Amino acid sequence: MLAHPKKVIIVEGILIFEDPELRDLMDIKVFVDTDADERLMRRILRDTKERGRSVESVLAQYVNTVKPMHEQFVEPSKKHADIIIPRGGENTTGIHILQEHLKLILG
């Protein structure tokens, strides 16, 4: 993907910090951390409602694949973050601090 120069470009993805070349292009790296139970609950709700999967199949995939891969790849990538926002979108203070920083950049 080609991105034209802008003051702020937001790139998101759970493995975004795993690529050193991409990391080096980022001025600020933000990791939005969400509780494991919350992530599992969201996955169950999404996969059963939107994808027609059973709770059992979602849980099996989570235990066998999702959780181990998260622990192996996603969790360690936090060390590359400049800012870690715990509690995800519920952390209004962390989000406010990030918003204020972006306002400074945007002028």
Secondary structure, DSSP 4 states (H G I P E B T S, - for coil): ------S------TTGGG-HHHHHT-S--EEE---HHHHHHHHHHHHHHHS---HHHHHHHIIIIIHHHIIIIIGGGGGG-SEEETTGGG-HHHHHHHHHHHHHHH-
